[in-house]
Amino acid sequence: MGKTTFASEALNCSAPDTGNMEVLNLYGSEPIKQAWLAPLLEGEIRSAFCMTEPDSASSDATNIELRIERDGDDYVLNGRKWFSSGALAERCQVFIVMGKTNPKASAHLQQSMVVVPKDAPGVTIGRIPTVFGYLDRGGHPEVIFSDVRVPVDNLLGEEGGGFAISQARLGPGRIHHCMRALGAAERALEHMVRRSLERTTFGTLVAQKGLIQDWIAEARIDIDMAREYVLRTAYLMDTVGNKAAATEISGIKVAVPNVALKVIDRAIQVYGAAGVTQFTPLAELYAHIRTLRIADGPDEVHKMTIARREIRKYAPDFRMYATPSPGAQS
Ligand SMILES: Cc1cc2nc3c(=O)[nH]c(=O)nc-3n(C[C@H](O)[C@H](O)[C@H](O)COP(=O)(O)OP(=O)(O)OC[C@H]3O[C@@H](n4cnc5c(N)ncnc54)[C@H](O)[C@@H]3O)c2cc1C
């Protein structure tokens, strides 16, 4: 599916719907499941996940500022999100929104998640960022929440459980991204080989040059290694669970987009000028896969998670910070 940018949506297996459906299934009440999960599973509607904010460093989810305040039988939301992927799409009708219900609680118990219909009064779309100049399907807009009211029954899980849900949601979402990135890398390798067989420079086909053969061989090796790593992670997620597979989930989230980017970059190079145009899929694939080094957790944050687990094998009391910081998962 990763070979074609729209294929996962055609098969109702695309971000952010897969992650959102899992959250609704695990944490939604029966009425919420009936109202939103059922039509999502049928592919009748789509959804957005609103966690990231323009004004807070959102790679640390404890920084999230959008306010969710209880008022009688309602929650009232005020704040601003962005990179709410897919929110512009006509079929997108519901948002899962993360915000702070109790700013005085300990750092990981301040946040909650609520379900907000896209047409709720007070929800407006703000700026619409492009991605390297591309406007992705459904976009990644800013969404502004001004005194938006939803019934307290729209809470997912427990009040204060938003951080835990965000961690639970992102594991499955990440492996889907990695599987699609492998498809993108395979497509780029195919383009690299086919083009190298079409063009002649300095008396030989590009495919006859040792350097290009080295790139082709490295691409095959890297893709196959990445695929095995993803398969092993999938096996662990199925057999020991997402939490026990956290190191591997972070590992593939760093490794696979970087492998795919290297292959796509070399395929662009083999194409020459045509590689950076709209006449091959390579430039768009590059732009899309490059975002995966940031979306669903920047590389650096995943590496921090892996390093913490490795170091604690040898120093169980090791702390990441000299003094505990409010947002730190010491
Ligand atoms: C195409 C795309 C789609 C997205 N879709 C969604 C979506 O649907 N819903 C949603 O809520 N969000 C979405 N996001 C947002 C994405 O999840 C955030 O951009 C990401 O979590 C980083 O947050 P930030 O942009 O606020 O960066 P910041 O938190 O400001 O971080 C900036 C940089 O600081 C560095 N950094 C941070 N922590 C560390 C560390 N511990 N060590 C070293 N360096 C560090 C990293 O280089 C990081 O990139 C999307 C992003 C993109 C690009």
The ligand as a MOL file (V3000), in Angstrom:
LIG
                    3D

  0  0  0     0  0            999 V3000
M  V30 BEGIN CTAB
M  V30 COUNTS 53 58 0 0 0
M  V30 BEGIN ATOM
M  V30 1 C 3.1220 15.4670 8.0830 0
M  V30 2 C 2.8570 15.5060 9.5450 0
M  V30 3 C 1.6620 14.9500 10.0290 0
M  V30 4 C 1.3480 15.0260 11.3930 0
M  V30 5 N 0.1300 14.5480 11.8190 0
M  V30 6 C -0.2430 14.7640 13.1120 0
M  V30 7 C -1.5760 14.4150 13.5630 0
M  V30 8 O -2.4030 13.8720 12.8020 0
M  V30 9 N -1.9360 14.7460 14.8360 0
M  V30 10 C -1.0710 15.3410 15.6970 0
M  V30 11 O -1.4530 15.6010 16.8300 0
M  V30 12 N 0.2030 15.6680 15.3080 0
M  V30 13 C 0.6210 15.4010 14.0420 0
M  V30 14 N 1.8840 15.7750 13.6090 0
M  V30 15 C 2.7680 16.4990 14.5390 0
M  V30 16 C 3.9360 15.6970 15.0650 0
M  V30 17 O 3.5160 14.5830 15.8040 0
M  V30 18 C 4.7850 16.6930 15.8670 0
M  V30 19 O 5.2950 17.6400 14.9400 0
M  V30 20 C 5.9220 16.0160 16.6300 0
M  V30 21 O 5.4310 15.3070 17.7540 0
M  V30 22 C 6.9500 17.0510 17.1230 0
M  V30 23 O 6.3370 18.0680 17.8490 0
M  V30 24 P 6.6990 19.6040 17.5000 0
M  V30 25 O 6.4930 19.8170 16.0510 0
M  V30 26 O 5.9410 20.4600 18.4390 0
M  V30 27 O 8.2690 19.7090 17.7430 0
M  V30 28 P 9.0290 20.0950 19.1500 0
M  V30 29 O 8.4040 19.3570 20.2900 0
M  V30 30 O 9.1120 21.5730 19.2310 0
M  V30 31 O 10.4580 19.4610 18.8590 0
M  V30 32 C 11.3350 20.0510 17.9020 0
M  V30 33 C 12.6080 19.2370 17.7760 0
M  V30 34 O 13.3070 19.2200 19.0100 0
M  V30 35 C 14.1760 18.1030 19.0240 0
M  V30 36 N 13.9830 17.3440 20.2720 0
M  V30 37 C 12.8590 17.1960 21.0040 0
M  V30 38 N 13.0770 16.3950 22.0620 0
M  V30 39 C 14.3780 16.0210 21.9990 0
M  V30 40 C 15.2280 15.1960 22.7960 0
M  V30 41 N 14.7580 14.5830 23.8810 0
M  V30 42 N 16.5260 15.0630 22.4170 0
M  V30 43 C 17.0130 15.6970 21.3190 0
M  V30 44 N 16.2670 16.4760 20.5240 0
M  V30 45 C 14.9820 16.6380 20.8620 0
M  V30 46 C 13.7850 17.2190 17.8300 0
M  V30 47 O 14.7220 17.3860 16.7870 0
M  V30 48 C 12.4320 17.7700 17.4420 0
M  V30 49 O 12.1200 17.5510 16.0690 0
M  V30 50 C 2.2580 15.6580 12.2780 0
M  V30 51 C 3.4640 16.1790 11.7890 0
M  V30 52 C 3.7620 16.1060 10.4580 0
M  V30 53 C 5.0500 16.7160 9.9770 0
M  V30 END ATOM
M  V30 BEGIN BOND
M  V30 1 1 1 2
M  V30 2 1 2 3
M  V30 3 2 2 52
M  V30 4 2 3 4
M  V30 5 1 4 5
M  V30 6 1 4 50
M  V30 7 2 5 6
M  V30 8 1 6 7
M  V30 9 1 6 13
M  V30 10 2 7 8
M  V30 11 1 7 9
M  V30 12 1 9 10
M  V30 13 2 10 11
M  V30 14 1 10 12
M  V30 15 2 12 13
M  V30 16 1 13 14
M  V30 17 1 14 15
M  V30 18 1 14 50
M  V30 19 1 15 16
M  V30 20 1 16 17
M  V30 21 1 16 18
M  V30 22 1 18 19
M  V30 23 1 18 20
M  V30 24 1 20 21
M  V30 25 1 20 22
M  V30 26 1 22 23
M  V30 27 1 23 24
M  V30 28 2 24 25
M  V30 29 1 24 26
M  V30 30 1 24 27
M  V30 31 1 27 28
M  V30 32 2 28 29
M  V30 33 1 28 30
M  V30 34 1 28 31
M  V30 35 1 31 32
M  V30 36 1 32 33
M  V30 37 1 33 34
M  V30 38 1 33 48
M  V30 39 1 34 35
M  V30 40 1 35 36
M  V30 41 1 35 46
M  V30 42 1 36 37
M  V30 43 1 36 45
M  V30 44 2 37 38
M  V30 45 1 38 39
M  V30 46 1 39 40
M  V30 47 2 39 45
M  V30 48 1 40 41
M  V30 49 2 40 42
M  V30 50 1 42 43
M  V30 51 2 43 44
M  V30 52 1 44 45
M  V30 53 1 46 47
M  V30 54 1 46 48
M  V30 55 1 48 49
M  V30 56 2 50 51
M  V30 57 1 51 52
M  V30 58 1 52 53
M  V30 END BOND
M  V30 END CTAB
M  END
